[in-house]
Amino acid sequence: MSFCKWVSFVLIIHSCQISSSSSLTSNGFSQIPPKFLALAKRDDFFDWMVGIRRKIHENPELGYEEVETSRLVRTELEKMGVSYKYPVAVTGVIGYVGTGQAPFVALRADMDALAMQEMVEWEHKSKVPGKMHACGHDAHTTMLLGAAKLLKEHQDELQGTVILVFQPAEEGGGGAKKIVEAGVLKDVSAIFGLHVTNQLSLGQVSSREGPLLAGSGFFEAKISGKGGHAALPQHAIDPILAASNVIVSLQHLVSREADPLDSQVVTVAKFEGGGAFNVIPDSVTIGGTFRAFSTKSFTQLKKRIEQVITRQASVHMCNATVDFLEEEKPFFPPTVNHKDLHMFFKNVSGDMLGTQNYVEMQPLMGSEDFSFYQQSMPGHFSFVGMQNEAHSPMASPHSPYFEVNEELLPYGASLHASMATRYLLDLKTSSPNKSYQKDEL
């Protein structure tokens, strides 16, 4: 065989191999996750995701201020040829990949940063003083863009439409609530969300059926007395003493009123009052958060927090007003995973990573506004590990020393893409003749 003929033969064989492996379902649905993971681990694909994540990390933006982050997302979607709606919920972006027709499945990533100073010294440290991506939302946004790219490359195999939710303001702003209220997800059959975690090794995932994260709310109280000289307390009404007793009494709500088997938290994390060593101030402001896993317990906590603050203040001859900040920081419902979607998640992640790399997690008192989606449609939330066992333990979220192991990016992107693709295929297989309320976007 001549050299030219031999080269032609090799190229034909190689072309056939690529063609046979390009179909996600050529060897069955179980091969979709590992195929997506292999694609996401390609050097060019990985480097592209790392570049995006670092751009977002260098330019953190707070809730409803994600102007540049949103612009980056839109630019990348345009490069892929992915259509989108903007603005949604102020700075949110909603992308669409697939047939443009039902059924619809959604994937969600949050985009906002936190108001804190980054203490990690590295080449791509935050360039904005007092703002930092300390909860991994830069990675979440990047992974969803990665999923969009994978899905777009295999759009012809999608049996419906994947809705990409790039959400603003998860950190207390209730961006998910505004997305739901915008009506862009009203015909979605299911929604999936991921969160990075340093509590799992790279290549591990974790979640649970049912209650996963607590419902949460915030409160702020102003306790007013009568200012005076610190050496003459009898001529003043001390709001600092009143506030101190309020804080102690609030702790009794959990230790003496809550069922020990019904997890609840009340934490006062803010105390502002006075500016001099020898002056009793006129007023003090305290604030904090409360958490519970059931609506009943949450409602009871809210009621009792107000009662304790106002009545304890009265005992000390002070007046108190309580604000639950519902407009600025809406209450987050508990995050509760749908039973069938959890089994689906375990199957997909098991096909990708092996069943041994699924870790059943215990409920956490942290909260997530992903719960707003779950109030409107079946939803599932899970965690993707990033701890590198060869390095020292990574800092936890909301720490100024928080870091992201970028090796996790292919795992998150491919898991997103796999869940959306498999979910649509499963729907078609289980309900081939099912009619949907909404025919197209």
ROGU-781318 format. One record per residue (C-alpha): x, y, z; chain; residue number from 1. Coordinates in steps of 0.1 Angstrom, whole numbers. Each point is the difference from the previous one (the first is absolute). Layout:
# residues N
r X=X	Y=Y	Z=Z	chain=A	n=NUM
...
//
This chain:
# residues 441
r X=0	Y=0	Z=0	chain=A	n=1
r X=14	Y=34	Z=-10	chain=A	n=2
r X=6	Y=27	Z=27	chain=A	n=3
r X=-28	Y=22	Z=-14	chain=A	n=4
r X=-25	Y=-29	Z=-1	chain=A	n=5
r X=10	Y=-10	Z=36	chain=A	n=6
r X=-6	Y=35	Z=13	chain=A	n=7
r X=-33	Y=1	Z=-18	chain=A	n=8
r X=-10	Y=-33	Z=16	chain=A	n=9
r X=10	Y=12	Z=35	chain=A	n=10
r X=-20	Y=32	Z=-5	chain=A	n=11
r X=-31	Y=-19	Z=-11	chain=A	n=12
r X=3	Y=-23	Z=30	chain=A	n=13
r X=5	Y=29	Z=24	chain=A	n=14
r X=-30	Y=18	Z=-15	chain=A	n=15
r X=-22	Y=-30	Z=5	chain=A	n=16
r X=11	Y=-3	Z=36	chain=A	n=17
r X=-9	Y=37	Z=7	chain=A	n=18
r X=-33	Y=-5	Z=-18	chain=A	n=19
r X=-9	Y=-31	Z=20	chain=A	n=20
r X=9	Y=17	Z=33	chain=A	n=21
r X=-16	Y=33	Z=-8	chain=A	n=22
r X=-36	Y=-13	Z=7	chain=A	n=23
r X=-7	Y=3	Z=37	chain=A	n=24
r X=-24	Y=-30	Z=-1	chain=A	n=25
r X=19	Y=-23	Z=-23	chain=A	n=26
r X=7	Y=-24	Z=29	chain=A	n=27
r X=-30	Y=7	Z=22	chain=A	n=28
r X=-11	Y=28	Z=23	chain=A	n=29
r X=24	Y=-10	Z=27	chain=A	n=30
r X=29	Y=11	Z=-22	chain=A	n=31
r X=-12	Y=36	Z=-3	chain=A	n=32
r X=16	Y=12	Z=33	chain=A	n=33
r X=35	Y=-15	Z=-6	chain=A	n=34
r X=0	Y=13	Z=-36	chain=A	n=35
r X=-9	Y=35	Z=12	chain=A	n=36
r X=27	Y=-2	Z=27	chain=A	n=37
r X=26	Y=-10	Z=-26	chain=A	n=38
r X=-9	Y=29	Z=-22	chain=A	n=39
r X=1	Y=25	Z=28	chain=A	n=40
r X=35	Y=-12	Z=10	chain=A	n=41
r X=14	Y=8	Z=-34	chain=A	n=42
r X=29	Y=24	Z=4	chain=A	n=43
r X=-15	Y=27	Z=-22	chain=A	n=44
r X=-34	Y=-3	Z=18	chain=A	n=45
r X=15	Y=0	Z=34	chain=A	n=46
r X=23	Y=30	Z=-7	chain=A	n=47
r X=-30	Y=19	Z=-14	chain=A	n=48
r X=-20	Y=-6	Z=33	chain=A	n=49
r X=29	Y=10	Z=22	chain=A	n=50
r X=4	Y=32	Z=-20	chain=A	n=51
r X=-36	Y=9	Z=5	chain=A	n=52
r X=0	Y=-9	Z=37	chain=A	n=53
r X=30	Y=22	Z=6	chain=A	n=54
r X=-15	Y=30	Z=-18	chain=A	n=55
r X=-31	Y=-3	Z=21	chain=A	n=56
r X=20	Y=-4	Z=32	chain=A	n=57
r X=21	Y=31	Z=-7	chain=A	n=58
r X=-31	Y=21	Z=-4	chain=A	n=59
r X=-25	Y=-10	Z=27	chain=A	n=60
r X=-34	Y=17	Z=1	chain=A	n=61
r X=-26	Y=0	Z=27	chain=A	n=62
r X=-37	Y=-10	Z=-4	chain=A	n=63
r X=-19	Y=18	Z=-28	chain=A	n=64
r X=33	Y=18	Z=-9	chain=A	n=65
r X=13	Y=-29	Z=-22	chain=A	n=66
r X=2	Y=23	Z=-31	chain=A	n=67
r X=34	Y=-11	Z=-13	chain=A	n=68
r X=-5	Y=-37	Z=10	chain=A	n=69
r X=-32	Y=0	Z=-18	chain=A	n=70
r X=17	Y=16	Z=-31	chain=A	n=71
r X=27	Y=-27	Z=1	chain=A	n=72
r X=-27	Y=-27	Z=1	chain=A	n=73
r X=-19	Y=15	Z=-29	chain=A	n=74
r X=32	Y=3	Z=-20	chain=A	n=75
r X=9	Y=-36	Z=4	chain=A	n=76
r X=-36	Y=-12	Z=-8	chain=A	n=77
r X=1	Y=21	Z=-32	chain=A	n=78
r X=33	Y=-16	Z=-10	chain=A	n=79
r X=-16	Y=-34	Z=4	chain=A	n=80
r X=-31	Y=10	Z=-19	chain=A	n=81
r X=-22	Y=-4	Z=31	chain=A	n=82
r X=-31	Y=22	Z=1	chain=A	n=83
r X=-9	Y=18	Z=33	chain=A	n=84
r X=-23	Y=25	Z=17	chain=A	n=85
r X=15	Y=30	Z=18	chain=A	n=86
r X=-6	Y=17	Z=24	chain=A	n=87
r X=-20	Y=-23	Z=22	chain=A	n=88
r X=-2	Y=8	Z=37	chain=A	n=89
r X=21	Y=31	Z=-5	chain=A	n=90
r X=33	Y=-16	Z=-11	chain=A	n=91
r X=-9	Y=-36	Z=-6	chain=A	n=92
r X=5	Y=-18	Z=-33	chain=A	n=93
r X=-22	Y=-29	Z=-12	chain=A	n=94
r X=15	Y=-21	Z=-28	chain=A	n=95
r X=-16	Y=-27	Z=-22	chain=A	n=96
r X=15	Y=-31	Z=-16	chain=A	n=97
r X=-19	Y=-27	Z=-19	chain=A	n=98
r X=-31	Y=-3	Z=-21	chain=A	n=99
r X=-17	Y=31	Z=13	chain=A	n=100
r X=-29	Y=-22	Z=9	chain=A	n=101
r X=-13	Y=-19	Z=30	chain=A	n=102
r X=10	Y=-18	Z=21	chain=A	n=103
r X=21	Y=26	Z=19	chain=A	n=104
r X=26	Y=-7	Z=27	chain=A	n=105
r X=20	Y=28	Z=18	chain=A	n=106
r X=36	Y=3	Z=13	chain=A	n=107
r X=8	Y=28	Z=24	chain=A	n=108
r X=32	Y=19	Z=10	chain=A	n=109
r X=3	Y=30	Z=23	chain=A	n=110
r X=22	Y=29	Z=-10	chain=A	n=111
r X=4	Y=24	Z=30	chain=A	n=112
r X=29	Y=5	Z=23	chain=A	n=113
r X=4	Y=10	Z=36	chain=A	n=114
r X=8	Y=32	Z=17	chain=A	n=115
r X=33	Y=-10	Z=15	chain=A	n=116
r X=37	Y=6	Z=-6	chain=A	n=117
r X=19	Y=-29	Z=-16	chain=A	n=118
r X=31	Y=-11	Z=20	chain=A	n=119
r X=13	Y=-26	Z=-25	chain=A	n=120
r X=31	Y=13	Z=-17	chain=A	n=121
r X=1	Y=-13	Z=-36	chain=A	n=122
r X=2	Y=13	Z=-35	chain=A	n=123
r X=-38	Y=3	Z=-5	chain=A	n=124
r X=-9	Y=14	Z=33	chain=A	n=125
r X=-31	Y=23	Z=1	chain=A	n=126
r X=7	Y=34	Z=-15	chain=A	n=127
r X=-30	Y=16	Z=18	chain=A	n=128
r X=7	Y=10	Z=36	chain=A	n=129
r X=-25	Y=-14	Z=25	chain=A	n=130
r X=-15	Y=-25	Z=-24	chain=A	n=131
r X=8	Y=-37	Z=-6	chain=A	n=132
r X=-13	Y=-32	Z=-15	chain=A	n=133
r X=2	Y=-19	Z=33	chain=A	n=134
r X=-27	Y=-25	Z=-6	chain=A	n=135
r X=9	Y=-14	Z=-34	chain=A	n=136
r X=-26	Y=18	Z=-21	chain=A	n=137
r X=28	Y=8	Z=-25	chain=A	n=138
r X=5	Y=-37	Z=-4	chain=A	n=139
r X=-38	Y=-6	Z=-2	chain=A	n=140
r X=-4	Y=24	Z=-28	chain=A	n=141
r X=30	Y=-14	Z=-18	chain=A	n=142
r X=-13	Y=-36	Z=3	chain=A	n=143
r X=-34	Y=9	Z=-14	chain=A	n=144
r X=17	Y=18	Z=-29	chain=A	n=145
r X=20	Y=-32	Z=-5	chain=A	n=146
r X=-32	Y=-21	Z=1	chain=A	n=147
r X=-15	Y=24	Z=-26	chain=A	n=148
r X=29	Y=-6	Z=-23	chain=A	n=149
r X=-2	Y=-38	Z=4	chain=A	n=150
r X=-38	Y=1	Z=-6	chain=A	n=151
r X=3	Y=22	Z=-30	chain=A	n=152
r X=26	Y=-24	Z=-16	chain=A	n=153
r X=-26	Y=-28	Z=4	chain=A	n=154
r X=-31	Y=21	Z=-6	chain=A	n=155
r X=-14	Y=-24	Z=-26	chain=A	n=156
r X=-2	Y=-28	Z=26	chain=A	n=157
r X=-20	Y=21	Z=25	chain=A	n=158
r X=-36	Y=-12	Z=3	chain=A	n=159
r X=-14	Y=33	Z=11	chain=A	n=160
r X=14	Y=33	Z=13	chain=A	n=161
r X=25	Y=8	Z=27	chain=A	n=162
r X=-5	Y=33	Z=17	chain=A	n=163
r X=32	Y=15	Z=14	chain=A	n=164
r X=-6	Y=22	Z=31	chain=A	n=165
r X=28	Y=25	Z=7	chain=A	n=166
r X=-15	Y=14	Z=32	chain=A	n=167
r X=9	Y=32	Z=19	chain=A	n=168
r X=-1	Y=7	Z=37	chain=A	n=169
r X=0	Y=-34	Z=18	chain=A	n=170
r X=18	Y=14	Z=30	chain=A	n=171
r X=-30	Y=13	Z=19	chain=A	n=172
r X=-16	Y=19	Z=-29	chain=A	n=173
r X=-24	Y=-28	Z=-10	chain=A	n=174
r X=9	Y=2	Z=-37	chain=A	n=175
r X=-16	Y=-34	Z=-6	chain=A	n=176
r X=-33	Y=14	Z=12	chain=A	n=177
r X=2	Y=27	Z=-26	chain=A	n=178
r X=8	Y=-25	Z=-27	chain=A	n=179
r X=-31	Y=-20	Z=9	chain=A	n=180
r X=-22	Y=31	Z=1	chain=A	n=181
r X=13	Y=10	Z=-35	chain=A	n=182
r X=-18	Y=-31	Z=-13	chain=A	n=183
r X=29	Y=-13	Z=-21	chain=A	n=184
r X=-2	Y=-35	Z=16	chain=A	n=185
r X=-38	Y=-5	Z=2	chain=A	n=186
r X=0	Y=-31	Z=-22	chain=A	n=187
r X=33	Y=-16	Z=12	chain=A	n=188
r X=-4	Y=-37	Z=11	chain=A	n=189
r X=31	Y=0	Z=23	chain=A	n=190
r X=29	Y=22	Z=10	chain=A	n=191
r X=35	Y=-10	Z=12	chain=A	n=192
r X=26	Y=20	Z=20	chain=A	n=193
r X=36	Y=-7	Z=11	chain=A	n=194
r X=22	Y=15	Z=26	chain=A	n=195
r X=38	Y=-5	Z=5	chain=A	n=196
r X=12	Y=-13	Z=34	chain=A	n=197
r X=33	Y=-4	Z=17	chain=A	n=198
r X=-15	Y=-28	Z=22	chain=A	n=199
r X=2	Y=-25	Z=-28	chain=A	n=200
r X=29	Y=-13	Z=-20	chain=A	n=201
r X=4	Y=8	Z=-37	chain=A	n=202
r X=-22	Y=-23	Z=-20	chain=A	n=203
r X=-26	Y=-5	Z=28	chain=A	n=204
r X=-35	Y=12	Z=2	chain=A	n=205
r X=-25	Y=3	Z=29	chain=A	n=206
r X=-37	Y=6	Z=6	chain=A	n=207
r X=-30	Y=-16	Z=16	chain=A	n=208
r X=-37	Y=-5	Z=-5	chain=A	n=209
r X=-24	Y=23	Z=18	chain=A	n=210
r X=12	Y=29	Z=22	chain=A	n=211
r X=35	Y=10	Z=-8	chain=A	n=212
r X=4	Y=36	Z=11	chain=A	n=213
r X=-19	Y=21	Z=25	chain=A	n=214
r X=-24	Y=29	Z=-6	chain=A	n=215
r X=15	Y=33	Z=11	chain=A	n=216
r X=-9	Y=35	Z=9	chain=A	n=217
r X=17	Y=31	Z=13	chain=A	n=218
r X=-10	Y=25	Z=27	chain=A	n=219
r X=12	Y=34	Z=12	chain=A	n=220
r X=-12	Y=17	Z=32	chain=A	n=221
r X=5	Y=35	Z=14	chain=A	n=222
r X=-1	Y=2	Z=38	chain=A	n=223
r X=-4	Y=35	Z=12	chain=A	n=224
r X=6	Y=13	Z=35	chain=A	n=225
r X=13	Y=33	Z=14	chain=A	n=226
r X=36	Y=10	Z=-4	chain=A	n=227
r X=21	Y=14	Z=28	chain=A	n=228
r X=34	Y=1	Z=18	chain=A	n=229
r X=14	Y=-34	Z=7	chain=A	n=230
r X=9	Y=11	Z=36	chain=A	n=231
r X=-37	Y=9	Z=6	chain=A	n=232
r X=-20	Y=-30	Z=-13	chain=A	n=233
r X=-29	Y=8	Z=23	chain=A	n=234
r X=-8	Y=30	Z=-22	chain=A	n=235
r X=0	Y=-21	Z=-32	chain=A	n=236
r X=-18	Y=-30	Z=-14	chain=A	n=237
r X=26	Y=-23	Z=-13	chain=A	n=238
r X=-8	Y=-16	Z=-34	chain=A	n=239
r X=33	Y=-20	Z=0	chain=A	n=240
r X=-11	Y=-19	Z=32	chain=A	n=241
r X=-34	Y=-6	Z=-15	chain=A	n=242
r X=14	Y=-12	Z=-33	chain=A	n=243
r X=24	Y=-24	Z=19	chain=A	n=244
r X=-29	Y=-16	Z=18	chain=A	n=245
r X=-20	Y=-2	Z=-33	chain=A	n=246
r X=29	Y=-20	Z=-16	chain=A	n=247
r X=2	Y=-24	Z=29	chain=A	n=248
r X=-38	Y=-5	Z=0	chain=A	n=249
r X=-1	Y=-6	Z=-38	chain=A	n=250
r X=23	Y=-30	Z=6	chain=A	n=251
r X=-27	Y=-16	Z=22	chain=A	n=252
r X=-23	Y=-2	Z=-30	chain=A	n=253
r X=20	Y=-30	Z=-13	chain=A	n=254
r X=13	Y=-15	Z=32	chain=A	n=255
r X=-33	Y=1	Z=19	chain=A	n=256
r X=-28	Y=4	Z=-25	chain=A	n=257
r X=10	Y=-20	Z=-31	chain=A	n=258
r X=-3	Y=-38	Z=-3	chain=A	n=259
r X=35	Y=-13	Z=2	chain=A	n=260
r X=-7	Y=-22	Z=-30	chain=A	n=261
r X=-12	Y=30	Z=-20	chain=A	n=262
r X=32	Y=19	Z=-10	chain=A	n=263
r X=-2	Y=38	Z=5	chain=A	n=264
r X=25	Y=29	Z=3	chain=A	n=265
r X=-2	Y=35	Z=13	chain=A	n=266
r X=32	Y=20	Z=-3	chain=A	n=267
r X=6	Y=37	Z=8	chain=A	n=268
r X=30	Y=10	Z=-21	chain=A	n=269
r X=-3	Y=38	Z=1	chain=A	n=270
r X=2	Y=23	Z=30	chain=A	n=271
r X=4	Y=38	Z=-5	chain=A	n=272
r X=-2	Y=25	Z=27	chain=A	n=273
r X=20	Y=28	Z=16	chain=A	n=274
r X=32	Y=17	Z=-11	chain=A	n=275
r X=16	Y=11	Z=32	chain=A	n=276
r X=13	Y=-18	Z=32	chain=A	n=277
r X=-19	Y=23	Z=24	chain=A	n=278
r X=-33	Y=6	Z=-18	chain=A	n=279
r X=-31	Y=-21	Z=2	chain=A	n=280
r X=-16	Y=2	Z=-35	chain=A	n=281
r X=-36	Y=8	Z=-8	chain=A	n=282
r X=-4	Y=-31	Z=-20	chain=A	n=283
r X=15	Y=-33	Z=-11	chain=A	n=284
r X=-6	Y=-20	Z=-32	chain=A	n=285
r X=3	Y=-38	Z=-1	chain=A	n=286
r X=-6	Y=-24	Z=-29	chain=A	n=287
r X=3	Y=-36	Z=-10	chain=A	n=288
r X=-14	Y=-30	Z=-17	chain=A	n=289
r X=-24	Y=-28	Z=9	chain=A	n=290
r X=-3	Y=-35	Z=-17	chain=A	n=291
r X=-24	Y=-29	Z=1	chain=A	n=292
r X=-8	Y=-30	Z=-22	chain=A	n=293
r X=-38	Y=3	Z=2	chain=A	n=294
r X=-23	Y=28	Z=-8	chain=A	n=295
r X=-18	Y=-4	Z=33	chain=A	n=296
r X=32	Y=3	Z=20	chain=A	n=297
r X=12	Y=29	Z=-21	chain=A	n=298
r X=-32	Y=19	Z=6	chain=A	n=299
r X=1	Y=-7	Z=37	chain=A	n=300
r X=36	Y=12	Z=3	chain=A	n=301
r X=-9	Y=32	Z=-19	chain=A	n=302
r X=-29	Y=7	Z=24	chain=A	n=303
r X=20	Y=-7	Z=31	chain=A	n=304
r X=31	Y=20	Z=-11	chain=A	n=305
r X=-22	Y=31	Z=-2	chain=A	n=306
r X=-17	Y=-7	Z=34	chain=A	n=307
r X=33	Y=-6	Z=18	chain=A	n=308
r X=16	Y=31	Z=-13	chain=A	n=309
r X=-28	Y=24	Z=6	chain=A	n=310
r X=-10	Y=-14	Z=34	chain=A	n=311
r X=36	Y=-4	Z=14	chain=A	n=312
r X=7	Y=36	Z=-11	chain=A	n=313
r X=-31	Y=11	Z=19	chain=A	n=314
r X=12	Y=-18	Z=32	chain=A	n=315
r X=30	Y=24	Z=-2	chain=A	n=316
r X=-22	Y=30	Z=-6	chain=A	n=317
r X=11	Y=2	Z=-37	chain=A	n=318
r X=-20	Y=0	Z=-32	chain=A	n=319
r X=7	Y=-24	Z=-28	chain=A	n=320
r X=-10	Y=-3	Z=-37	chain=A	n=321
r X=8	Y=-31	Z=-21	chain=A	n=322
r X=4	Y=-1	Z=-37	chain=A	n=323
r X=2	Y=-34	Z=-18	chain=A	n=324
r X=13	Y=17	Z=-32	chain=A	n=325
r X=-23	Y=-20	Z=-22	chain=A	n=326
r X=3	Y=24	Z=-30	chain=A	n=327
r X=38	Y=2	Z=1	chain=A	n=328
r X=7	Y=-36	Z=11	chain=A	n=329
r X=-31	Y=-22	Z=-6	chain=A	n=330
r X=-5	Y=-31	Z=21	chain=A	n=331
r X=15	Y=-31	Z=-17	chain=A	n=332
r X=-22	Y=-31	Z=3	chain=A	n=333
r X=18	Y=-33	Z=9	chain=A	n=334
r X=17	Y=-17	Z=-29	chain=A	n=335
r X=-18	Y=-34	Z=-5	chain=A	n=336
r X=12	Y=-24	Z=-27	chain=A	n=337
r X=-27	Y=-19	Z=-20	chain=A	n=338
r X=1	Y=-37	Z=6	chain=A	n=339
r X=0	Y=-12	Z=-36	chain=A	n=340
r X=25	Y=27	Z=-11	chain=A	n=341
r X=24	Y=-11	Z=28	chain=A	n=342
r X=-1	Y=-36	Z=-13	chain=A	n=343
r X=6	Y=14	Z=-35	chain=A	n=344
r X=30	Y=20	Z=12	chain=A	n=345
r X=15	Y=-30	Z=17	chain=A	n=346
r X=-3	Y=-20	Z=-32	chain=A	n=347
r X=15	Y=27	Z=-22	chain=A	n=348
r X=29	Y=8	Z=24	chain=A	n=349
r X=6	Y=-37	Z=6	chain=A	n=350
r X=4	Y=-5	Z=-38	chain=A	n=351
r X=24	Y=28	Z=-1	chain=A	n=352
r X=21	Y=-4	Z=31	chain=A	n=353
r X=-9	Y=-35	Z=14	chain=A	n=354
r X=-25	Y=-6	Z=27	chain=A	n=355
r X=28	Y=-1	Z=26	chain=A	n=356
r X=5	Y=38	Z=-6	chain=A	n=357
r X=-35	Y=9	Z=11	chain=A	n=358
r X=-1	Y=11	Z=37	chain=A	n=359
r X=-33	Y=2	Z=18	chain=A	n=360
r X=0	Y=33	Z=19	chain=A	n=361
r X=-17	Y=11	Z=31	chain=A	n=362
r X=-23	Y=30	Z=1	chain=A	n=363
r X=18	Y=34	Z=4	chain=A	n=364
r X=-12	Y=31	Z=17	chain=A	n=365
r X=13	Y=21	Z=-29	chain=A	n=366
r X=-26	Y=13	Z=-25	chain=A	n=367
r X=-3	Y=4	Z=-37	chain=A	n=368
r X=-25	Y=21	Z=-21	chain=A	n=369
r X=-1	Y=-30	Z=-24	chain=A	n=370
r X=-30	Y=-9	Z=23	chain=A	n=371
r X=-21	Y=26	Z=-18	chain=A	n=372
r X=2	Y=-21	Z=-32	chain=A	n=373
r X=-10	Y=-31	Z=20	chain=A	n=374
r X=-31	Y=17	Z=11	chain=A	n=375
r X=-11	Y=4	Z=-36	chain=A	n=376
r X=13	Y=-33	Z=-16	chain=A	n=377
r X=18	Y=-32	Z=9	chain=A	n=378
r X=37	Y=8	Z=7	chain=A	n=379
r X=32	Y=-15	Z=12	chain=A	n=380
r X=31	Y=16	Z=16	chain=A	n=381
r X=33	Y=-17	Z=5	chain=A	n=382
r X=37	Y=6	Z=9	chain=A	n=383
r X=31	Y=-7	Z=-21	chain=A	n=384
r X=33	Y=-7	Z=17	chain=A	n=385
r X=32	Y=19	Z=-6	chain=A	n=386
r X=24	Y=-9	Z=29	chain=A	n=387
r X=34	Y=-10	Z=-13	chain=A	n=388
r X=12	Y=-27	Z=24	chain=A	n=389
r X=36	Y=9	Z=-8	chain=A	n=390
r X=-4	Y=35	Z=14	chain=A	n=391
r X=-10	Y=14	Z=34	chain=A	n=392
r X=-37	Y=3	Z=8	chain=A	n=393
r X=-17	Y=28	Z=-20	chain=A	n=394
r X=-17	Y=29	Z=17	chain=A	n=395
r X=-38	Y=-2	Z=3	chain=A	n=396
r X=-24	Y=23	Z=-19	chain=A	n=397
r X=-4	Y=36	Z=12	chain=A	n=398
r X=36	Y=0	Z=12	chain=A	n=399
r X=24	Y=27	Z=-13	chain=A	n=400
r X=24	Y=-29	Z=-7	chain=A	n=401
r X=-25	Y=-20	Z=-21	chain=A	n=402
r X=14	Y=-15	Z=-32	chain=A	n=403
r X=-13	Y=-21	Z=-28	chain=A	n=404
r X=18	Y=-31	Z=-13	chain=A	n=405
r X=-5	Y=6	Z=-37	chain=A	n=406
r X=4	Y=-37	Z=-8	chain=A	n=407
r X=-36	Y=-3	Z=11	chain=A	n=408
r X=-13	Y=21	Z=-30	chain=A	n=409
r X=-3	Y=-29	Z=-24	chain=A	n=410
r X=-19	Y=-21	Z=26	chain=A	n=411
r X=-26	Y=27	Z=5	chain=A	n=412
r X=-4	Y=9	Z=-36	chain=A	n=413
r X=-4	Y=-37	Z=-11	chain=A	n=414
r X=-23	Y=-8	Z=29	chain=A	n=415
r X=-23	Y=29	Z=-9	chain=A	n=416
r X=0	Y=-10	Z=-37	chain=A	n=417
r X=-6	Y=-37	Z=8	chain=A	n=418
r X=-29	Y=6	Z=23	chain=A	n=419
r X=-18	Y=22	Z=-25	chain=A	n=420
r X=6	Y=-23	Z=-30	chain=A	n=421
r X=-9	Y=-32	Z=19	chain=A	n=422
r X=-31	Y=16	Z=16	chain=A	n=423
r X=-14	Y=10	Z=-34	chain=A	n=424
r X=8	Y=-35	Z=-14	chain=A	n=425
r X=-16	Y=-17	Z=30	chain=A	n=426
r X=-31	Y=22	Z=-5	chain=A	n=427
r X=-3	Y=-11	Z=-36	chain=A	n=428
r X=6	Y=-36	Z=8	chain=A	n=429
r X=-25	Y=-2	Z=29	chain=A	n=430
r X=-26	Y=23	Z=-16	chain=A	n=431
r X=4	Y=-1	Z=-38	chain=A	n=432
r X=-36	Y=11	Z=-7	chain=A	n=433
r X=-2	Y=26	Z=28	chain=A	n=434
r X=-14	Y=34	Z=-11	chain=A	n=435
r X=14	Y=31	Z=16	chain=A	n=436
r X=-18	Y=32	Z=9	chain=A	n=437
r X=25	Y=22	Z=-18	chain=A	n=438
r X=12	Y=-11	Z=-35	chain=A	n=439
r X=28	Y=24	Z=-5	chain=A	n=440
r X=19	Y=29	Z=15	chain=A	n=441
//
